[in-house]
Amino acid sequence: MIRLLLTGLFAYTAYRVAVRIIDEVPGDIAPLDMPGDERRNLRRQSAAMGVEPRR
């Protein structure tokens, strides 16, 4: 019975901490790029510099 109470208390505390952390994040942060976007970004940078990317 005590283990169940402690487990519930721990779960509730973890939930409240997660909600507080999520609420502190500002809403104007740009999302991260998808995994395949690094190559596209490198190509754009290379093209902007006038250099072909080396393979």
C-alpha positions as CSV (number, residue, x, y, z in Angstrom):
1,M,0.0,0.0,0.0
2,I,2.8,2.4,0.9
3,R,4.7,1.5,-2.3
4,L,1.6,2.3,-4.4
5,L,1.3,5.7,-2.6
6,L,4.9,6.5,-3.2
7,T,4.7,5.5,-6.8
8,G,1.7,7.7,-7.3
9,L,3.4,10.6,-5.6
10,F,6.5,10.1,-7.8
11,A,4.4,10.0,-11.0
12,Y,2.4,13.1,-10.0
13,T,5.6,15.0,-9.1
14,A,7.2,14.0,-12.4
15,Y,4.1,15.1,-14.3
16,R,4.0,18.5,-12.6
17,V,7.8,19.1,-13.2
18,A,7.3,18.2,-16.9
19,V,4.3,20.6,-17.2
20,R,6.3,23.4,-15.6
21,I,9.3,22.9,-17.9
22,I,7.0,22.8,-21.0
23,D,5.2,26.0,-19.9
24,E,8.6,27.8,-19.5
25,V,9.6,27.2,-23.1
26,P,8.7,30.3,-25.2
27,G,6.5,29.8,-28.2
28,D,8.7,31.7,-30.7
29,I,11.4,29.0,-31.0
30,A,11.9,27.7,-34.5
31,P,11.5,24.0,-34.9
32,L,14.6,21.8,-35.5
33,D,15.4,20.8,-39.1
34,M,14.5,17.3,-40.2
35,P,17.4,14.8,-40.4
36,G,17.7,15.0,-44.2
37,D,17.9,18.8,-44.3
38,E,21.7,19.1,-43.5
39,R,22.7,18.2,-47.0
40,R,20.2,20.7,-48.5
41,N,21.5,23.4,-46.2
42,L,25.1,22.6,-47.1
43,R,24.3,22.7,-50.8
44,R,22.6,26.1,-50.4
45,Q,25.6,27.4,-48.5
46,S,28.0,26.1,-51.1
47,A,26.0,27.6,-53.9
48,A,25.8,30.9,-52.1
49,M,29.6,30.9,-51.9
50,G,30.0,29.8,-55.5
51,V,31.6,26.5,-54.6
52,E,30.4,23.0,-55.5
53,P,30.2,20.7,-52.5
54,R,32.8,18.0,-52.4
55,R,31.7,14.4,-52.1
